[in-house]
Amino acid sequence: MALLEITRTAYHVGSAADRAVHAAYGAFGRFAAWNDARRTRRVLGALSAHELNDIGLTGADIDTIARRGRV
């Protein structure tokens, strides 16, 4: 049985382009998370108390779910 281990150095200093791409990915990720939370709040907020109860939620759960994705 053979074992192949491939590692990268932990002290890699990226170029300015690498840092810019990393920053853009981070900004896109934050925007996507914000947009997902916004859409979740909008959809759940449109449901009646009875509909929320049918899926085991209350109106107070909406912000928690939007922030974390679950209760």
PDB file with SEQRES, HELIX, SHEET and CRYST1 records, atoms N, CA, C and O in Angstrom:
SEQRES   1 A   71  MET ALA LEU LEU GLU ILE THR ARG THR ALA TYR HIS VAL          
SEQRES   2 A   71  GLY SER ALA ALA ASP ARG ALA VAL HIS ALA ALA TYR GLY          
SEQRES   3 A   71  ALA PHE GLY ARG PHE ALA ALA TRP ASN ASP ALA ARG ARG          
SEQRES   4 A   71  THR ARG ARG VAL LEU GLY ALA LEU SER ALA HIS GLU LEU          
SEQRES   5 A   71  ASN ASP ILE GLY LEU THR GLY ALA ASP ILE ASP THR ILE          
SEQRES   6 A   71  ALA ARG ARG GLY ARG VAL                                      
HELIX    1 AA1 ALA A   16  GLY A   45  1                                  30    
HELIX    2 AA2 ALA A   49  ASP A   54  1                                   6    
HELIX    3 AA3 ASP A   61  ARG A   68  1                                   8    
CRYST1    1.000    1.000    1.000  90.00  90.00  90.00 P 1           1          
ATOM      1  N   MET A   1       0.855  -1.175   0.000  1.00  0.00           N  
ATOM      2  CA  MET A   1       0.000   0.000   0.000  1.00  0.00           C  
ATOM      3  C   MET A   1       0.901   1.239   0.000  1.00  0.00           C  
ATOM      4  O   MET A   1       1.846   1.329   0.784  1.00  0.00           O  
ATOM      5  N   ALA A   2       0.609   2.156  -0.856  1.00  0.00           N  
ATOM      6  CA  ALA A   2       1.420   3.357  -0.985  1.00  0.00           C  
ATOM      7  C   ALA A   2       0.647   4.550  -0.453  1.00  0.00           C  
ATOM      8  O   ALA A   2      -0.579   4.609  -0.543  1.00  0.00           O  
ATOM      9  N   LEU A   3       1.376   5.480   0.091  1.00  0.00           N  
ATOM     10  CA  LEU A   3       0.778   6.703   0.610  1.00  0.00           C  
ATOM     11  C   LEU A   3       1.472   7.878  -0.059  1.00  0.00           C  
ATOM     12  O   LEU A   3       2.698   7.981  -0.035  1.00  0.00           O  
ATOM     13  N   LEU A   4       0.695   8.750  -0.646  1.00  0.00           N  
ATOM     14  CA  LEU A   4       1.226   9.932  -1.295  1.00  0.00           C  
ATOM     15  C   LEU A   4       0.692  11.141  -0.571  1.00  0.00           C  
ATOM     16  O   LEU A   4      -0.521  11.324  -0.477  1.00  0.00           O  
ATOM     17  N   GLU A   5       1.568  11.957  -0.062  1.00  0.00           N  
ATOM     18  CA  GLU A   5       1.151  13.148   0.662  1.00  0.00           C  
ATOM     19  C   GLU A   5       1.624  14.372  -0.109  1.00  0.00           C  
ATOM     20  O   GLU A   5       2.809  14.521  -0.407  1.00  0.00           O  
ATOM     21  N   ILE A   6       0.679  15.237  -0.422  1.00  0.00           N  
ATOM     22  CA  ILE A   6       0.994  16.469  -1.129  1.00  0.00           C  
ATOM     23  C   ILE A   6       0.583  17.620  -0.234  1.00  0.00           C  
ATOM     24  O   ILE A   6      -0.571  17.714   0.183  1.00  0.00           O  
ATOM     25  N   THR A   7       1.523  18.487   0.056  1.00  0.00           N  
ATOM     26  CA  THR A   7       1.215  19.632   0.923  1.00  0.00           C  
ATOM     27  C   THR A   7       1.685  20.909   0.263  1.00  0.00           C  
ATOM     28  O   THR A   7       2.536  20.902  -0.627  1.00  0.00           O  
ATOM     29  N   ARG A   8       1.119  21.984   0.714  1.00  0.00           N  
ATOM     30  CA  ARG A   8       1.558  23.310   0.277  1.00  0.00           C  
ATOM     31  C   ARG A   8       2.202  23.995   1.467  1.00  0.00           C  
ATOM     32  O   ARG A   8       1.885  23.696   2.619  1.00  0.00           O  
ATOM     33  N   THR A   9       3.089  24.896   1.183  1.00  0.00           N  
ATOM     34  CA  THR A   9       3.707  25.622   2.282  1.00  0.00           C  
ATOM     35  C   THR A   9       2.675  26.555   2.907  1.00  0.00           C  
ATOM     36  O   THR A   9       1.860  27.158   2.210  1.00  0.00           O  
ATOM     37  N   ALA A  10       2.724  26.661   4.208  1.00  0.00           N  
ATOM     38  CA  ALA A  10       1.758  27.490   4.933  1.00  0.00           C  
ATOM     39  C   ALA A  10       2.111  28.971   4.835  1.00  0.00           C  
ATOM     40  O   ALA A  10       1.297  29.829   5.174  1.00  0.00           O  
ATOM     41  N   TYR A  11       3.311  29.269   4.376  1.00  0.00           N  
ATOM     42  CA  TYR A  11       3.781  30.648   4.378  1.00  0.00           C  
ATOM     43  C   TYR A  11       3.835  31.244   2.982  1.00  0.00           C  
ATOM     44  O   TYR A  11       4.692  32.078   2.690  1.00  0.00           O  
ATOM     45  N   HIS A  12       2.925  30.820   2.124  1.00  0.00           N  
ATOM     46  CA  HIS A  12       2.871  31.331   0.758  1.00  0.00           C  
ATOM     47  C   HIS A  12       2.434  32.801   0.790  1.00  0.00           C  
ATOM     48  O   HIS A  12       1.392  33.137   1.352  1.00  0.00           O  
ATOM     49  N   VAL A  13       3.224  33.646   0.194  1.00  0.00           N  
ATOM     50  CA  VAL A  13       2.867  35.055   0.085  1.00  0.00           C  
ATOM     51  C   VAL A  13       2.416  35.279  -1.355  1.00  0.00           C  
ATOM     52  O   VAL A  13       3.215  35.186  -2.287  1.00  0.00           O  
ATOM     53  N   GLY A  14       1.141  35.572  -1.526  1.00  0.00           N  
ATOM     54  CA  GLY A  14       0.588  35.713  -2.855  1.00  0.00           C  
ATOM     55  C   GLY A  14       0.917  37.059  -3.470  1.00  0.00           C  
ATOM     56  O   GLY A  14       1.269  38.019  -2.785  1.00  0.00           O  
ATOM     57  N   SER A  15       0.791  37.093  -4.757  1.00  0.00           N  
ATOM     58  CA  SER A  15       1.008  38.339  -5.476  1.00  0.00           C  
ATOM     59  C   SER A  15      -0.186  39.257  -5.267  1.00  0.00           C  
ATOM     60  O   SER A  15      -1.192  38.861  -4.678  1.00  0.00           O  
ATOM     61  N   ALA A  16      -0.069  40.463  -5.743  1.00  0.00           N  
ATOM     62  CA  ALA A  16      -1.174  41.417  -5.638  1.00  0.00           C  
ATOM     63  C   ALA A  16      -2.398  40.890  -6.386  1.00  0.00           C  
ATOM     64  O   ALA A  16      -3.527  41.085  -5.937  1.00  0.00           O  
ATOM     65  N   ALA A  17      -2.185  40.231  -7.510  1.00  0.00           N  
ATOM     66  CA  ALA A  17      -3.305  39.664  -8.267  1.00  0.00           C  
ATOM     67  C   ALA A  17      -3.986  38.557  -7.470  1.00  0.00           C  
ATOM     68  O   ALA A  17      -5.214  38.469  -7.459  1.00  0.00           O  
ATOM     69  N   ASP A  18      -3.197  37.706  -6.800  1.00  0.00           N  
ATOM     70  CA  ASP A  18      -3.771  36.649  -5.958  1.00  0.00           C  
ATOM     71  C   ASP A  18      -4.621  37.247  -4.846  1.00  0.00           C  
ATOM     72  O   ASP A  18      -5.722  36.771  -4.568  1.00  0.00           O  
ATOM     73  N   ARG A  19      -4.106  38.285  -4.218  1.00  0.00           N  
ATOM     74  CA  ARG A  19      -4.855  38.924  -3.120  1.00  0.00           C  
ATOM     75  C   ARG A  19      -6.125  39.579  -3.646  1.00  0.00           C  
ATOM     76  O   ARG A  19      -7.157  39.546  -2.975  1.00  0.00           O  
ATOM     77  N   ALA A  20      -6.067  40.171  -4.830  1.00  0.00           N  
ATOM     78  CA  ALA A  20      -7.249  40.805  -5.416  1.00  0.00           C  
ATOM     79  C   ALA A  20      -8.313  39.768  -5.750  1.00  0.00           C  
ATOM     80  O   ALA A  20      -9.499  39.992  -5.505  1.00  0.00           O  
ATOM     81  N   VAL A  21      -7.897  38.641  -6.307  1.00  0.00           N  
ATOM     82  CA  VAL A  21      -8.846  37.575  -6.622  1.00  0.00           C  
ATOM     83  C   VAL A  21      -9.457  37.028  -5.335  1.00  0.00           C  
ATOM     84  O   VAL A  21     -10.664  36.796  -5.274  1.00  0.00           O  
ATOM     85  N   HIS A  22      -8.639  36.822  -4.313  1.00  0.00           N  
ATOM     86  CA  HIS A  22      -9.124  36.324  -3.030  1.00  0.00           C  
ATOM     87  C   HIS A  22     -10.131  37.313  -2.422  1.00  0.00           C  
ATOM     88  O   HIS A  22     -11.157  36.894  -1.885  1.00  0.00           O  
ATOM     89  N   ALA A  23      -9.851  38.592  -2.501  1.00  0.00           N  
ATOM     90  CA  ALA A  23     -10.767  39.614  -1.984  1.00  0.00           C  
ATOM     91  C   ALA A  23     -12.080  39.616  -2.761  1.00  0.00           C  
ATOM     92  O   ALA A  23     -13.154  39.775  -2.180  1.00  0.00           O  
ATOM     93  N   ALA A  24     -11.988  39.437  -4.080  1.00  0.00           N  
ATOM     94  CA  ALA A  24     -13.200  39.400  -4.901  1.00  0.00           C  
ATOM     95  C   ALA A  24     -14.057  38.185  -4.556  1.00  0.00           C  
ATOM     96  O   ALA A  24     -15.279  38.294  -4.458  1.00  0.00           O  
ATOM     97  N   TYR A  25     -13.416  37.023  -4.370  1.00  0.00           N  
ATOM     98  CA  TYR A  25     -14.164  35.830  -3.964  1.00  0.00           C  
ATOM     99  C   TYR A  25     -14.819  36.043  -2.608  1.00  0.00           C  
ATOM    100  O   TYR A  25     -15.966  35.645  -2.403  1.00  0.00           O  
ATOM    101  N   GLY A  26     -14.102  36.667  -1.682  1.00  0.00           N  
ATOM    102  CA  GLY A  26     -14.666  36.938  -0.362  1.00  0.00           C  
ATOM    103  C   GLY A  26     -15.858  37.872  -0.447  1.00  0.00           C  
ATOM    104  O   GLY A  26     -16.878  37.648   0.205  1.00  0.00           O  
ATOM    105  N   ALA A  27     -15.731  38.925  -1.255  1.00  0.00           N  
ATOM    106  CA  ALA A  27     -16.837  39.872  -1.418  1.00  0.00           C  
ATOM    107  C   ALA A  27     -18.033  39.186  -2.066  1.00  0.00           C  
ATOM    108  O   ALA A  27     -19.174  39.427  -1.671  1.00  0.00           O  
ATOM    109  N   PHE A  28     -17.783  38.339  -3.054  1.00  0.00           N  
ATOM    110  CA  PHE A  28     -18.875  37.618  -3.699  1.00  0.00           C  
ATOM    111  C   PHE A  28     -19.552  36.678  -2.706  1.00  0.00           C  
ATOM    112  O   PHE A  28     -20.778  36.569  -2.693  1.00  0.00           O  
ATOM    113  N   GLY A  29     -18.773  36.008  -1.886  1.00  0.00           N  
ATOM    114  CA  GLY A  29     -19.333  35.101  -0.887  1.00  0.00           C  
ATOM    115  C   GLY A  29     -20.197  35.832   0.128  1.00  0.00           C  
ATOM    116  O   GLY A  29     -21.265  35.348   0.502  1.00  0.00           O  
ATOM    117  N   ARG A  30     -19.733  37.003   0.577  1.00  0.00           N  
ATOM    118  CA  ARG A  30     -20.530  37.801   1.528  1.00  0.00           C  
ATOM    119  C   ARG A  30     -21.812  38.297   0.873  1.00  0.00           C  
ATOM    120  O   ARG A  30     -22.867  38.298   1.506  1.00  0.00           O  
ATOM    121  N   PHE A  31     -21.733  38.720  -0.387  1.00  0.00           N  
ATOM    122  CA  PHE A  31     -22.922  39.162  -1.096  1.00  0.00           C  
ATOM    123  C   PHE A  31     -23.907  38.006  -1.263  1.00  0.00           C  
ATOM    124  O   PHE A  31     -25.108  38.184  -1.063  1.00  0.00           O  
ATOM    125  N   ALA A  32     -23.411  36.835  -1.626  1.00  0.00           N  
ATOM    126  CA  ALA A  32     -24.286  35.674  -1.821  1.00  0.00           C  
ATOM    127  C   ALA A  32     -24.971  35.298  -0.510  1.00  0.00           C  
ATOM    128  O   ALA A  32     -26.159  34.976  -0.508  1.00  0.00           O  
ATOM    129  N   ALA A  33     -24.238  35.334   0.608  1.00  0.00           N  
ATOM    130  CA  ALA A  33     -24.831  35.016   1.916  1.00  0.00           C  
ATOM    131  C   ALA A  33     -25.891  36.043   2.285  1.00  0.00           C  
ATOM    132  O   ALA A  33     -26.961  35.683   2.776  1.00  0.00           O  
ATOM    133  N   TRP A  34     -25.601  37.322   2.053  1.00  0.00           N  
ATOM    134  CA  TRP A  34     -26.574  38.373   2.343  1.00  0.00           C  
ATOM    135  C   TRP A  34     -27.829  38.179   1.495  1.00  0.00           C  
ATOM    136  O   TRP A  34     -28.945  38.292   2.000  1.00  0.00           O  
ATOM    137  N   ASN A  35     -27.647  37.888   0.209  1.00  0.00           N  
ATOM    138  CA  ASN A  35     -28.782  37.712  -0.691  1.00  0.00           C  
ATOM    139  C   ASN A  35     -29.612  36.488  -0.304  1.00  0.00           C  
ATOM    140  O   ASN A  35     -30.841  36.540  -0.361  1.00  0.00           O  
ATOM    141  N   ASP A  36     -28.967  35.395   0.085  1.00  0.00           N  
ATOM    142  CA  ASP A  36     -29.700  34.206   0.527  1.00  0.00           C  
ATOM    143  C   ASP A  36     -30.542  34.524   1.758  1.00  0.00           C  
ATOM    144  O   ASP A  36     -31.701  34.119   1.838  1.00  0.00           O  
ATOM    145  N   ALA A  37     -29.962  35.251   2.724  1.00  0.00           N  
ATOM    146  CA  ALA A  37     -30.706  35.621   3.927  1.00  0.00           C  
ATOM    147  C   ALA A  37     -31.877  36.531   3.582  1.00  0.00           C  
ATOM    148  O   ALA A  37     -32.966  36.377   4.135  1.00  0.00           O  
ATOM    149  N   ARG A  38     -31.665  37.470   2.680  1.00  0.00           N  
ATOM    150  CA  ARG A  38     -32.725  38.396   2.265  1.00  0.00           C  
ATOM    151  C   ARG A  38     -33.872  37.638   1.622  1.00  0.00           C  
ATOM    152  O   ARG A  38     -35.035  37.887   1.939  1.00  0.00           O  
ATOM    153  N   ARG A  39     -33.559  36.716   0.723  1.00  0.00           N  
ATOM    154  CA  ARG A  39     -34.596  35.944   0.042  1.00  0.00           C  
ATOM    155  C   ARG A  39     -35.337  35.040   1.018  1.00  0.00           C  
ATOM    156  O   ARG A  39     -36.554  34.881   0.922  1.00  0.00           O  
ATOM    157  N   THR A  40     -34.599  34.443   1.963  1.00  0.00           N  
ATOM    158  CA  THR A  40     -35.228  33.582   2.962  1.00  0.00           C  
ATOM    159  C   THR A  40     -36.210  34.377   3.809  1.00  0.00           C  
ATOM    160  O   THR A  40     -37.331  33.931   4.051  1.00  0.00           O  
ATOM    161  N   ARG A  41     -35.782  35.567   4.264  1.00  0.00           N  
ATOM    162  CA  ARG A  41     -36.684  36.419   5.057  1.00  0.00           C  
ATOM    163  C   ARG A  41     -37.928  36.789   4.252  1.00  0.00           C  
ATOM    164  O   ARG A  41     -39.040  36.774   4.780  1.00  0.00           O  
ATOM    165  N   ARG A  42     -37.741  37.119   2.989  1.00  0.00           N  
ATOM    166  CA  ARG A  42     -38.871  37.522   2.153  1.00  0.00           C  
ATOM    167  C   ARG A  42     -39.859  36.376   1.969  1.00  0.00           C  
ATOM    168  O   ARG A  42     -41.066  36.574   2.114  1.00  0.00           O  
ATOM    169  N   VAL A  43     -39.371  35.197   1.655  1.00  0.00           N  
ATOM    170  CA  VAL A  43     -40.251  34.051   1.412  1.00  0.00           C  
ATOM    171  C   VAL A  43     -40.962  33.630   2.697  1.00  0.00           C  
ATOM    172  O   VAL A  43     -42.178  33.439   2.700  1.00  0.00           O  
ATOM    173  N   LEU A  44     -40.207  33.484   3.789  1.00  0.00           N  
ATOM    174  CA  LEU A  44     -40.832  33.066   5.040  1.00  0.00           C  
ATOM    175  C   LEU A  44     -41.754  34.149   5.591  1.00  0.00           C  
ATOM    176  O   LEU A  44     -42.782  33.843   6.195  1.00  0.00           O  
ATOM    177  N   GLY A  45     -41.392  35.409   5.385  1.00  0.00           N  
ATOM    178  CA  GLY A  45     -42.225  36.507   5.852  1.00  0.00           C  
ATOM    179  C   GLY A  45     -43.561  36.584   5.131  1.00  0.00           C  
ATOM    180  O   GLY A  45     -44.519  37.149   5.660  1.00  0.00           O  
ATOM    181  N   ALA A  46     -43.634  36.029   3.945  1.00  0.00           N  
ATOM    182  CA  ALA A  46     -44.882  36.044   3.178  1.00  0.00           C  
ATOM    183  C   ALA A  46     -45.853  34.952   3.630  1.00  0.00           C  
ATOM    184  O   ALA A  46     -47.027  34.980   3.261  1.00  0.00           O  
ATOM    185  N   LEU A  47     -45.370  33.984   4.430  1.00  0.00           N  
ATOM    186  CA  LEU A  47     -46.234  32.901   4.892  1.00  0.00           C  
ATOM    187  C   LEU A  47     -47.076  33.358   6.080  1.00  0.00           C  
ATOM    188  O   LEU A  47     -46.653  34.197   6.875  1.00  0.00           O  
ATOM    189  N   SER A  48     -48.263  32.796   6.180  1.00  0.00           N  
ATOM    190  CA  SER A  48     -49.130  33.101   7.319  1.00  0.00           C  
ATOM    191  C   SER A  48     -48.640  32.332   8.554  1.00  0.00           C  
ATOM    192  O   SER A  48     -47.813  31.426   8.444  1.00  0.00           O  
ATOM    193  N   ALA A  49     -49.155  32.703   9.719  1.00  0.00           N  
ATOM    194  CA  ALA A  49     -48.789  32.013  10.956  1.00  0.00           C  
ATOM    195  C   ALA A  49     -49.171  30.539  10.872  1.00  0.00           C  
ATOM    196  O   ALA A  49     -48.446  29.681  11.376  1.00  0.00           O  
ATOM    197  N   HIS A  50     -50.291  30.244  10.246  1.00  0.00           N  
ATOM    198  CA  HIS A  50     -50.735  28.854  10.101  1.00  0.00           C  
ATOM    199  C   HIS A  50     -49.769  28.075   9.200  1.00  0.00           C  
ATOM    200  O   HIS A  50     -49.423  26.934   9.504  1.00  0.00           O  
ATOM    201  N   GLU A  51     -49.339  28.684   8.100  1.00  0.00           N  
ATOM    202  CA  GLU A  51     -48.397  28.020   7.197  1.00  0.00           C  
ATOM    203  C   GLU A  51     -47.048  27.801   7.865  1.00  0.00           C  
ATOM    204  O   GLU A  51     -46.426  26.753   7.688  1.00  0.00           O  
ATOM    205  N   LEU A  52     -46.594  28.788   8.635  1.00  0.00           N  
ATOM    206  CA  LEU A  52     -45.343  28.614   9.370  1.00  0.00           C  
ATOM    207  C   LEU A  52     -45.479  27.488  10.384  1.00  0.00           C  
ATOM    208  O   LEU A  52     -44.566  26.677  10.542  1.00  0.00           O  
ATOM    209  N   ASN A  53     -46.609  27.436  11.067  1.00  0.00           N  
ATOM    210  CA  ASN A  53     -46.848  26.380  12.051  1.00  0.00           C  
ATOM    211  C   ASN A  53     -46.839  25.008  11.387  1.00  0.00           C  
ATOM    212  O   ASN A  53     -46.363  24.039  11.978  1.00  0.00           O  
ATOM    213  N   ASP A  54     -47.357  24.917  10.173  1.00  0.00           N  
ATOM    214  CA  ASP A  54     -47.366  23.649   9.443  1.00  0.00           C  
ATOM    215  C   ASP A  54     -45.956  23.110   9.212  1.00  0.00           C  
ATOM    216  O   ASP A  54     -45.760  21.895   9.179  1.00  0.00           O  
ATOM    217  N   ILE A  55     -44.990  23.982   9.056  1.00  0.00           N  
ATOM    218  CA  ILE A  55     -43.611  23.529   8.834  1.00  0.00           C  
ATOM    219  C   ILE A  55     -42.779  23.609  10.111  1.00  0.00           C  
ATOM    220  O   ILE A  55     -41.556  23.474  10.074  1.00  0.00           O  
ATOM    221  N   GLY A  56     -43.459  23.832  11.247  1.00  0.00           N  
ATOM    222  CA  GLY A  56     -42.787  23.786  12.545  1.00  0.00           C  
ATOM    223  C   GLY A  56     -42.043  25.050  12.910  1.00  0.00           C  
ATOM    224  O   GLY A  56     -41.070  24.992  13.661  1.00  0.00           O  
ATOM    225  N   LEU A  57     -42.473  26.187  12.403  1.00  0.00           N  
ATOM    226  CA  LEU A  57     -41.799  27.448  12.681  1.00  0.00           C  
ATOM    227  C   LEU A  57     -42.775  28.465  13.248  1.00  0.00           C  
ATOM    228  O   LEU A  57     -43.993  28.301  13.174  1.00  0.00           O  
ATOM    229  N   THR A  58     -42.206  29.520  13.814  1.00  0.00           N  
ATOM    230  CA  THR A  58     -42.985  30.680  14.218  1.00  0.00           C  
ATOM    231  C   THR A  58     -42.372  31.897  13.543  1.00  0.00           C  
ATOM    232  O   THR A  58     -41.294  31.814  12.955  1.00  0.00           O  
ATOM    233  N   GLY A  59     -43.056  33.015  13.628  1.00  0.00           N  
ATOM    234  CA  GLY A  59     -42.520  34.243  13.043  1.00  0.00           C  
ATOM    235  C   GLY A  59     -41.199  34.651  13.671  1.00  0.00           C  
ATOM    236  O   GLY A  59     -40.359  35.271  13.020  1.00  0.00           O  
ATOM    237  N   ALA A  60     -41.017  34.296  14.953  1.00  0.00           N  
ATOM    238  CA  ALA A  60     -39.769  34.638  15.640  1.00  0.00           C  
ATOM    239  C   ALA A  60     -38.576  33.851  15.115  1.00  0.00           C  
ATOM    240  O   ALA A  60     -37.433  34.264  15.310  1.00  0.00           O  
ATOM    241  N   ASP A  61     -38.822  32.731  14.457  1.00  0.00           N  
ATOM    242  CA  ASP A  61     -37.737  31.895  13.931  1.00  0.00           C  
ATOM    243  C   ASP A  61     -37.150  32.420  12.628  1.00  0.00           C  
ATOM    244  O   ASP A  61     -36.063  32.001  12.229  1.00  0.00           O  
ATOM    245  N   ILE A  62     -37.837  33.312  11.972  1.00  0.00           N  
ATOM    246  CA  ILE A  62     -37.435  33.742  10.625  1.00  0.00           C  
ATOM    247  C   ILE A  62     -36.034  34.354  10.604  1.00  0.00           C  
ATOM    248  O   ILE A  62     -35.215  33.970   9.769  1.00  0.00           O  
ATOM    249  N   ASP A  63     -35.741  35.293  11.500  1.00  0.00           N  
ATOM    250  CA  ASP A  63     -34.409  35.911  11.500  1.00  0.00           C  
ATOM    251  C   ASP A  63     -33.320  34.908  11.830  1.00  0.00           C  
ATOM    252  O   ASP A  63     -32.238  34.955  11.244  1.00  0.00           O  
ATOM    253  N   THR A  64     -33.588  33.997  12.764  1.00  0.00           N  
ATOM    254  CA  THR A  64     -32.599  32.980  13.122  1.00  0.00           C  
ATOM    255  C   THR A  64     -32.294  32.089  11.928  1.00  0.00           C  
ATOM    256  O   THR A  64     -31.136  31.778  11.653  1.00  0.00           O  
ATOM    257  N   ILE A  65     -33.330  31.688  11.231  1.00  0.00           N  
ATOM    258  CA  ILE A  65     -33.138  30.828  10.062  1.00  0.00           C  
ATOM    259  C   ILE A  65     -32.396  31.579   8.963  1.00  0.00           C  
ATOM    260  O   ILE A  65     -31.510  31.018   8.318  1.00  0.00           O  
ATOM    261  N   ALA A  66     -32.747  32.825   8.747  1.00  0.00           N  
ATOM    262  CA  ALA A  66     -32.090  33.617   7.705  1.00  0.00           C  
ATOM    263  C   ALA A  66     -30.610  33.812   8.014  1.00  0.00           C  
ATOM    264  O   ALA A  66     -29.788  33.799   7.098  1.00  0.00           O  
ATOM    265  N   ARG A  67     -30.256  33.991   9.273  1.00  0.00           N  
ATOM    266  CA  ARG A  67     -28.850  34.182   9.643  1.00  0.00           C  
ATOM    267  C   ARG A  67     -28.056  32.903   9.574  1.00  0.00           C  
ATOM    268  O   ARG A  67     -26.944  32.898   9.047  1.00  0.00           O  
ATOM    269  N   ARG A  68     -28.598  31.813  10.095  1.00  0.00           N  
ATOM    270  CA  ARG A  68     -27.841  30.564  10.208  1.00  0.00           C  
ATOM    271  C   ARG A  68     -28.257  29.487   9.233  1.00  0.00           C  
ATOM    272  O   ARG A  68     -27.525  28.515   9.047  1.00  0.00           O  
ATOM    273  N   GLY A  69     -29.396  29.627   8.611  1.00  0.00           N  
ATOM    274  CA  GLY A  69     -29.856  28.619   7.679  1.00  0.00           C  
ATOM    275  C   GLY A  69     -30.660  27.513   8.314  1.00  0.00           C  
ATOM    276  O   GLY A  69     -31.160  26.637   7.609  1.00  0.00           O  
ATOM    277  N   ARG A  70     -30.802  27.527   9.632  1.00  0.00           N  
ATOM    278  CA  ARG A  70     -31.593  26.509  10.320  1.00  0.00           C  
ATOM    279  C   ARG A  70     -31.938  27.018  11.715  1.00  0.00           C  
ATOM    280  O   ARG A  70     -31.376  28.012  12.174  1.00  0.00           O  
ATOM    281  N   VAL A  71     -32.853  26.341  12.380  1.00  0.00           N  
ATOM    282  CA  VAL A  71     -33.258  26.739  13.749  1.00  0.00           C  
ATOM    283  C   VAL A  71     -32.301  26.155  14.733  1.00  0.00           C  
ATOM    284  O   VAL A  71     -32.451  26.362  15.937  1.00  0.00           O  
TER     285      VAL A  71                                                      
END                                                                             
